[in-house]
Amino acid sequence: MNTTPRFTLRFTLYSRSYCHLCEDMLVALQAFMARQGQAYTVNVVDVDADPALVARFDELVPVLVADPAGIELCHYFLDEAALRRHLGLQAAAA
């Protein structure tokens, strides 16, 4: 029995409204977190609404960041290995 307290993880997904990779990353994150049974929230931020965000993330979008630490986990595609490391999960058996 796992007695580790469960808490709500928080992420920010820097995105664009017309970006299919952004939609794909959000769907992949949702599926991954559902498999883990872990509570989470994801704040989707349109980089095009803020010139500073465009300057920072423009060609990297989508970018997934773990909050509140602001740790950039991946860009372009969901990196499940990086997400597992961040969550302290064992790597899936090959």
Buried (B, 14 or more C-beta within 10 A) or exposed (E): EEEEEEEEBBBBBBBBEEBEBBBBBBEBBEEBBEEBEBEBEBEBBBBBEEEEBBEEBEEEBBBBBBEEEEEBBBBBEBBBEBBBEBBEEEEEEE
